Amino acid sequence: MNAIKDSVHDYIGLDALAEDLVDAPEMQRLRHVKQLSTVRLVYPSANHTRFEHSLGVYHLAARALDHLEIDGDRARHVRAAALLHDIGHGPYGHQTEEVIRRRTGAHHDEIGHLLDGTEVAAALVAHGLDPDRVAAIVRGEGELGQLVSGELDVDRMDYLVRDAHHTGVPYGTIDTGRLVRELRYRDGELVLAAGNVQTAESLLLARALMNGTVYRHHVSRIAGAMLERASERLLDAGAVGVDEFRRMADHDLLVALRDHVPDLGRRIERRDLYKRAVWQPLAGVPADVVEMDYEAARAAAAEIADAAGVDPDDVLVDVPARPRFTESRTRVVVDGAVRRLEEASELVTGLRAAERTQWRLGVYAPAAATDNVRDAATEVLGLAETRSGTGE
């Protein structure tokens, strides 16, 4: 068994199947897709990749399987799924996920098309594994799928500690050792053993703190909105097809944007970003605006641009989803019974309130246009007393 030195988990041992999978082009592409996409424009050291994250998820899955005493064929399928769980991501990961979904209907965890006639599929079959079964585990299906994609999945455990490590932010430093040791199955449900309410709370708290300081940082959101608009224009122009687009690495997309969508492409590359014209809390936003879908937000941006007298591509309306606390559904054994964390912890209520407080509607524009755009957005969107950001 070969071992790879990792910055978070020290040495990660690879079995023969993992060695073959790691060498496949579908896995090697992940060396060139950053884990935190536009967040690295805020935290310069956050240059880690989805390749190393995938190795970390594989490592934690293997440890969890050992503690759960799951071995043989079942364990091999889970380890393969853990290693391959991110190969469906496009360039810049989650920042282009909705662009791809709108054009293909596929989510990043639907990797079946990547296990058909590829070197990954060949390696799985050569080692006696069923590619369809691996793909189902990646989607979170079945009892074992919960380990890779669920409230207590090893994917979340790795990215929290890895992202905290590389950004230098201390909030995501959860105890992965205890988490994987305390996993149990109860009636087909993955739960934490008795005495672990605080362990589950730590996962919830880490995610909440990382959301506010890292994942939803306003600079990353602005850059992400610009990247999404630029990617849509790239595809609309026919410069690349969606199948080619979804298999790009980060640098491929930057080059394509620089060549075919130069106004936004160069801004993204040089970190010459739009500014906040509106940065409005949930309480000041009408319900119909909060529920806007992509098409409605694009239409609103065009109307705002027209009212402000600026180019349509100079206005971006960023409506994040309502805060969701999927981790609050984590199951923990309390007094012999399995309970959801939201039922067993008073901390959940406070964190939910904090998430609502941190929610912001963003309207972004070039610096010279922010005043006009703010006034137009207030009228078009029917906002309460409008709050604009300062600087980025």
C-alpha positions in Angstrom: 0.0 0.0 0.0 1.4 3.3 -1.0 1.1 6.4 1.2 0.6 10.0 0.3 1.6 12.8 2.6 -1.3 15.1 3.3 -1.3 18.5 5.0 -4.3 17.6 7.1 -4.4 13.9 7.8 -0.6 13.2 7.7 -0.2 10.0 5.6 -3.0 8.5 3.6 -2.6 4.9 2.5 -3.9 4.0 -0.9 -5.0 0.4 -1.7 -4.4 -1.0 -5.2 -7.8 0.2 -6.5 -7.2 3.7 -5.2 -3.8 3.9 -6.9 -5.4 3.0 -10.2 -8.2 5.5 -9.8 -5.9 8.3 -8.7 -4.0 7.9 -12.0 -7.1 8.2 -14.2 -7.6 11.5 -16.1 -10.9 12.1 -14.4 -9.2 12.2 -11.0 -6.1 14.0 -12.2 -8.3 16.9 -13.6 -9.2 17.6 -9.9 -5.6 18.7 -9.3 -6.5 21.8 -11.3 -9.9 22.6 -9.7 -9.5 24.6 -6.5 -11.6 23.5 -3.6 -12.6 27.0 -2.6 -13.0 28.6 -6.1 -13.5 32.3 -5.7 -12.8 32.2 -1.9 -9.1 32.3 -2.7 -9.6 35.9 -3.8 -10.2 36.6 -0.1 -7.9 34.1 1.5 -4.7 33.9 -0.7 -3.5 30.7 0.9 -6.7 28.8 0.1 -5.2 27.2 -3.0 -5.9 23.6 -2.1 -7.6 21.4 -4.7 -10.5 19.0 -5.0 -7.9 16.3 -5.6 -6.4 16.5 -2.2 -9.9 16.9 -0.7 -10.9 13.7 -2.4 -8.0 11.9 -0.9 -9.0 13.2 2.5 -12.6 12.0 2.1 -11.2 8.6 1.0 -9.1 8.5 4.2 -11.9 9.4 6.5 -14.3 6.9 4.8 -11.7 4.1 5.3 -11.4 5.0 9.0 -15.2 5.1 9.5 -15.6 1.8 7.8 -13.1 0.2 10.1 -14.9 1.6 13.2 -18.2 0.4 11.8 -16.7 -3.0 11.1 -17.8 -2.9 7.4 -15.4 -4.7 5.2 -15.1 -6.7 2.0 -17.0 -5.8 -1.1 -19.2 -3.2 0.6 -16.2 -1.3 2.0 -14.4 -1.3 -1.3 -17.4 0.3 -3.1 -17.7 3.0 -0.4 -13.9 3.8 -0.5 -14.1 4.1 -4.3 -17.2 6.3 -4.1 -15.5 8.5 -1.5 -12.4 9.0 -3.7 -14.5 9.7 -6.8 -17.3 11.8 -5.2 -16.1 15.1 -6.8 -15.2 14.1 -10.3 -18.6 15.5 -11.5 -17.6 19.0 -10.6 -17.0 21.5 -13.3 -14.4 24.3 -13.3 -14.5 26.4 -10.1 -16.6 23.7 -8.5 -19.9 25.0 -6.9 -19.5 28.4 -8.7 -20.4 26.9 -12.0 -22.7 24.1 -10.7 -25.9 25.9 -11.4 -24.8 26.9 -14.9 -24.2 23.2 -15.7 -27.4 22.1 -14.0 -29.6 24.6 -16.0 -28.2 23.3 -19.3 -27.9 19.6 -18.5 -30.3 18.9 -15.6 -27.4 17.1 -13.9 -26.1 17.8 -10.4 -22.4 17.3 -9.6 -23.0 14.2 -7.7 -24.5 12.5 -10.7 -21.3 10.8 -12.0 -22.8 7.9 -14.0 -21.8 9.6 -17.3 -18.2 9.7 -16.1 -18.2 6.0 -15.4 -19.1 4.9 -18.9 -16.2 4.0 -21.1 -13.6 5.9 -19.1 -10.4 4.9 -17.4 -12.2 5.2 -14.0 -14.8 2.7 -15.1 -12.1 0.4 -16.5 -10.3 0.5 -13.1 -13.4 -0.2 -11.2 -14.4 -3.2 -13.3 -10.8 -4.5 -13.3 -11.0 -4.6 -9.5 -14.4 -6.3 -9.5 -16.5 -3.3 -8.6 -19.8 -2.2 -10.1 -19.6 1.4 -11.5 -23.4 1.8 -11.1 -23.2 0.8 -7.5 -20.4 3.3 -6.9 -22.3 6.1 -8.6 -25.4 5.4 -6.4 -23.3 5.7 -3.2 -21.9 9.0 -4.5 -25.5 10.2 -4.9 -26.1 9.3 -1.2 -28.4 6.3 -1.9 -28.9 3.5 0.5 -27.4 2.8 3.9 -23.8 3.2 2.8 -24.5 6.3 0.7 -25.0 8.2 4.0 -21.3 8.0 4.7 -20.4 9.9 1.5 -23.4 12.2 1.2 -25.6 12.8 4.2 -25.8 14.8 7.4 -22.8 12.9 8.9 -20.8 12.4 5.8 -17.1 12.3 5.6 -17.1 14.8 2.8 -18.3 17.5 5.2 -15.8 16.4 7.8 -12.9 16.7 5.5 -13.7 20.0 3.8 -14.4 21.8 7.1 -11.0 21.0 8.6 -9.2 21.3 5.2 -10.7 24.7 4.4 -10.0 26.0 7.9 -6.4 24.8 7.6 -5.8 26.5 4.3 -7.6 29.7 4.9 -6.0 30.1 8.4 -9.4 30.4 9.9 -9.8 28.4 13.2 -13.5 27.8 13.1 -13.7 24.6 11.1 -11.3 22.6 13.3 -13.7 19.8 14.3 -12.6 16.5 15.9 -12.8 14.2 12.9 -11.2 11.4 15.0 -14.1 11.3 17.5 -16.7 11.8 14.8 -15.7 8.8 12.8 -15.2 6.7 15.9 -18.7 7.4 17.2 -20.6 6.6 14.0 -23.2 3.9 14.3 -26.0 2.4 12.2 -29.5 2.2 13.8 -32.2 0.7 11.7 -30.3 1.7 8.5 -29.7 5.3 9.7 -26.3 6.7 10.3 -26.2 8.2 13.8 -23.8 9.3 16.5 -23.5 7.1 19.5 -24.8 8.1 23.0 -23.0 11.0 24.7 -22.3 12.9 21.4 -24.7 15.7 21.4 -21.8 18.1 21.8 -19.9 16.3 19.1 -22.8 16.9 16.7 -23.1 20.5 17.8 -19.4 21.1 17.0 -20.0 20.0 13.4 -23.0 22.4 13.2 -21.2 25.3 14.8 -18.1 24.8 12.6 -20.3 24.9 9.5 -22.2 28.0 10.7 -19.0 29.9 11.5 -17.3 28.9 8.2 -20.4 30.0 6.3 -20.2 33.5 7.7 -16.4 34.0 7.5 -15.4 31.9 4.5 -18.0 30.3 2.2 -20.3 33.3 2.0 -17.8 36.1 2.2 -19.1 39.0 0.1 -16.0 39.3 -2.1 -16.4 35.6 -3.0 -20.1 36.1 -3.7 -19.4 39.0 -6.0 -16.7 37.1 -7.9 -18.9 34.1 -8.1 -21.8 36.1 -9.5 -19.5 37.6 -12.1 -18.1 34.2 -13.0 -21.6 32.7 -13.4 -22.7 35.5 -15.7 -19.5 35.3 -17.7 -19.9 31.5 -18.0 -23.5 31.9 -19.3 -22.3 34.4 -21.9 -19.5 32.0 -22.9 -22.0 29.2 -23.5 -24.6 31.4 -25.1 -22.0 32.6 -27.7 -21.3 29.0 -28.6 -17.6 29.4 -27.9 -17.6 26.1 -26.1 -20.3 23.4 -25.6 -21.6 22.5 -22.2 -19.9 19.0 -22.3 -16.5 20.6 -22.9 -17.3 23.3 -20.4 -18.1 20.9 -17.6 -14.8 19.1 -18.1 -12.6 22.2 -18.0 -10.2 22.9 -15.2 -10.1 26.3 -13.6 -7.3 27.7 -15.8 -9.1 26.5 -18.9 -12.2 28.5 -18.0 -10.1 31.6 -17.2 -8.4 31.5 -20.6 -11.8 30.9 -22.4 -13.4 33.8 -20.6 -10.4 36.1 -21.3 -10.7 35.2 -25.0 -14.5 35.3 -25.5 -15.9 37.3 -22.6 -13.0 39.7 -22.1 -14.8 42.4 -20.1 -15.7 40.1 -17.2 -13.0 37.5 -17.8 -10.2 40.1 -17.3 -11.9 41.5 -14.3 -12.1 38.1 -12.6 -8.5 37.2 -13.5 -7.2 40.5 -12.2 -9.5 40.7 -9.2 -11.0 43.9 -10.5 -14.4 43.1 -9.1 -17.8 44.8 -9.0 -18.8 46.5 -5.8 -21.9 46.2 -3.6 -24.6 48.6 -4.6 -27.1 46.8 -2.3 -26.4 44.5 0.6 -29.8 44.0 2.2 -30.8 41.8 5.1 -33.7 39.4 5.0 -36.0 41.6 6.9 -35.8 44.4 4.3 -36.5 42.2 1.3 -40.0 41.4 0.0 -40.9 37.7 0.0 -41.3 37.5 -3.7 -37.7 38.8 -4.2 -36.3 36.3 -1.6 -38.0 33.5 -3.7 -36.7 34.7 -7.1 -35.3 32.0 -9.4 -32.5 32.5 -11.9 -34.7 33.8 -14.7 -36.5 36.3 -12.4 -33.2 37.6 -11.0 -31.8 38.1 -14.5 -35.0 40.0 -15.5 -34.7 42.1 -12.4 -31.1 42.9 -13.2 -32.0 44.0 -16.7 -34.8 46.2 -15.4 -32.4 47.8 -12.8 -29.8 48.4 -15.4 -32.3 50.1 -17.7 -33.5 52.3 -14.9 -29.9 53.1 -13.9 -28.8 53.9 -17.4 -26.1 51.3 -17.5 -25.2 48.3 -19.6 -27.3 45.1 -18.8 -24.1 43.2 -17.9 -23.1 45.9 -15.4 -25.8 44.7 -12.9 -25.9 41.4 -11.1 -28.7 40.4 -8.7 -27.5 37.8 -6.2 -30.4 36.1 -4.3 -29.0 33.3 -2.1 -31.2 30.5 -1.0 -32.9 30.8 2.3 -30.6 29.6 5.2 -30.8 25.8 5.5 -29.4 23.8 8.4 -29.1 20.3 7.0 -26.7 19.4 9.8 -29.5 20.0 12.4 -31.1 16.8 11.1 -28.1 14.9 12.3 -29.2 11.9 14.4 -27.8 11.3 17.8 -28.6 8.6 20.4 -30.0 10.3 23.5 -31.2 8.1 26.5 -31.3 5.1 24.3 -33.4 6.7 21.5 -32.4 8.2 18.2 -33.2 11.9 18.1 -32.5 14.7 15.6 -30.0 17.2 16.8 -32.6 20.0 16.5 -34.7 18.2 19.1 -31.8 17.5 21.5 -29.9 20.8 21.3 -30.9 24.3 22.2 -27.9 25.6 20.2 -29.6 24.8 17.0 -32.3 27.5 17.5 -29.6 30.2 18.1 -27.6 29.2 15.1 -30.7 29.2 12.9 -31.4 32.8 14.0 -27.8 33.8 13.3 -28.0 32.3 9.8 -31.1 34.4 9.1 -29.4 37.5 10.4 -26.4 37.0 8.2 -28.5 36.4 5.0 -28.0 39.2 2.4 -29.5 40.1 -0.9 -26.7 41.5 -3.1 -26.9 43.8 -6.1 -23.4 44.4 -7.7 -22.1 46.8 -10.3 -18.9 48.6 -11.3 -17.8 51.1 -8.7 -18.8 54.2 -10.8 -22.4 52.9 -11.2 -23.2 51.8 -7.6 -25.1 54.9 -6.6 -27.4 54.9 -9.6 -27.8 51.1 -9.4 -28.7 51.3 -5.7 -31.4 53.8 -6.3 -32.8 51.8 -9.2 -32.7 48.5 -7.3 -34.5 50.0 -4.4 -37.4 51.0 -6.7 -37.4 47.9 -8.9 -37.2 45.4 -6.1 -39.3 47.3 -3.6 -36.7 47.2 -0.9 -36.9 48.8 2.5 -34.3 51.3 3.6 -31.5 50.1 1.2 -28.1 49.2 2.6 -25.1 49.3 0.4 -21.7 47.8 1.1 -18.5 49.8 1.4 -15.8 49.0 -1.0 -16.1 45.4 -2.2 
